[in-house]
Amino acid sequence: MLKPHVGMKIYDNVWYTRFRLEPDEAADILAAMGVTYVMAQSKTLPMQDTAIESAATEADAARLATLDDRAFRDALAARGIFYFASINIGFDPAFIGAHPDLVPIDQTGRREEKVDWYMGLPPDRTANIDHKIGMIEPAVRALMPDGVHLGFIRWPGLWEIWLPDVQRADMPDFCYGRGTLSRFRDDTGADIPVDDPCAASKAIAARYRAAWRDWKCAVTTGAVTRIKAAAAAIKPDVEIAINTLPFFIDDFDNAVEEVFGQSVSGLAGVADVFEVMTYHQILGRDAEWPGRIGADVKRRSGGRTTVCTIQGSALYLDGMHAGRGRLEAICTDEFIHMVDAVEASEADGVCVFTFTDFLNMRDTSDGRRRIDRLKAFRK
């Protein structure tokens, strides 16, 4: 049974390739940190590079080839640590490159282009959902995970650049391509010009705003429903965790549902856990904000298990992200303040992004302070 107190995202295999830990050793370290669940990539479900490097390098290939994912999963289970197998759904550069016809269109008629590391697909791309189910099924058979963690299960957009000074009208809103508009028209009866993205977006905003919002959210929920059914056909008690956007309903005039198509209340019917990406430094928020948004998601979900993922280190400081006013570092006092805020909230637990940050600092005074705080969470 999931004990959602303290989680760790393991989005790379650095613990094995560079720290040279064996599965039992890594599991011992996690247990000693008070970790009760992990959301982990595997060779079976490899993750792509995002703001952090997740993909294995050529230098790591030989060592990685010897990793036994099932041994790691079993070592965690032996220590009572719940294992979510993580997979990115709507983010897959290789798949997008092989299927350029699936690239979405925004409200101005422009095809999506890569922004920093990101380029996404909407959940109405059946070919992509089929592809991901084709990856999840053998992974569930091989790993028998306690749960499957779905990343990027939403409509496209680099949400990390939606800082408080952003205007929604200046941001892209996907998808106004012919295929998506035709499906919306056929499902709802909306009278829209499916071959004209600009005209269609104006017609939807004027006459079908609520229907468009509800339809997009239903498509997201429908994709999760298909994925869960496929995983549950192999392991009936598998739990589904949703990589959840950290936006209140009134943030950017309900962009979380209208732009990104994530309805927490709708997803609550199929998701077991809402993992909220409460990355306060990335979004330019204060250290108490993770607890506030986590509690809000829990209320919107009708009380579903909700965990707040907090950052171990600062990100999005260079290149296109420079000069946006983000904190240059997350000090230990700031980290502890975040954990305090989550503990004081209605959220069920905390999760840390990422394990590698803690391996890098676990033998330092700051690392020991952070670990001690996590071990004391809800004790």
C-alpha positions, 0 to 999 in steps of 0.5 A: 500500500502506498504511504505517500509521505516522502517520495523521490523522483529518479529521472535518470540512472546516475545512481547506477552509472556514475555513483556505481551503486547496486540496486540494494545499496541505492534502496538502502540509501532511499530507505535511510532517507525516509523515502516511502515511494519513488517515481523512476525511469528504467531501461524498459521505459527510458526517459528523455532529456528535459530540464535535466539530463535523463537519457544515458550518455555514450560513456554510461552505456556499458555500465547501464547495460548491466542494470537489472531494473527488476532487481532495483524494483524488488530491492525497493519492495523489500524495504517497503518502498512503493514503485511507480514506473515513470513514462512521458506520454505527450513528450517524445522528441523521437516519436514526433520526429518520425511523425511530423504530421502529428505536430499541433497548431496554435490559435494563430495557425502556427505549427508548434516549434521546439521551445528550449528542450520541449515540444509536445503532442496533444492527447488526441493523437491516437497513434502516440497513445497506442505507441505509449501503451505498447511500451507500458504493457511489456514494462508492467509485465517485466517490472510488476510496478505498484503504479505507473506515473504518467508524465506530460499527460496534457495538451502541449505547452511549456508551462514552466515559462508561465511566470506571474508576469505572463499574459495568457493571450501572448502564449500559444494554445494548441491544437487548432489543426484540422484533425482536432477541430474536426473531432471537436465538431463531430463530438459536440456539433459545434459550427466551426471552420475546421480549415481555418485555425484563426477563425476557429479559435475566434468562434470557439472563444465567442460561442463554444468556450466551455464546450472546448474546455470540457472536450479537451479535458475529456480527451485527456481523461480518456487517454488516461482511461485507456492507459490505465485499462491496458496496465490493469489488464496485466496487473489489476491493482496497479495505481496511476499517478498523474503529473499534475500542473501547479495552477489554480483555476483562476491562474491565467483565467483557467489556463490549466483546463482551457489551454492544457486540458487538465481537469483535476476533478475529471481525472479524479475518476481514473487517477489514484495519485496527483503528483503536483509539480510545485516547482516554486523556484521555476515559477517564481513563487514563494516557499509556502506556495507548494503547500497552498497549490497542493491543498487546492488540487487535493480539494479539487480532486475530491480528496484523492491522494495528492503529493507536492513535488519540490525542487532540490536545486535551482533550474531554468537560469540560462539561455532563454530563461535568464533574467526572469527573476528566478532565485539563483539557488535553493538554500537548505533553509528554503528547502526546509521551509517548503517541506514545512509548508507542505506538512502544514497543508492538506496535501498527503505527502512531499516528493523531491526532484531529484534523487541525484541532487541528494546523492550529490549532497548527502555527505554534506551538512546541508544534505544531512539537514535536508534528509533529517527534515524529510525523515521527520515528515508527518512523524 
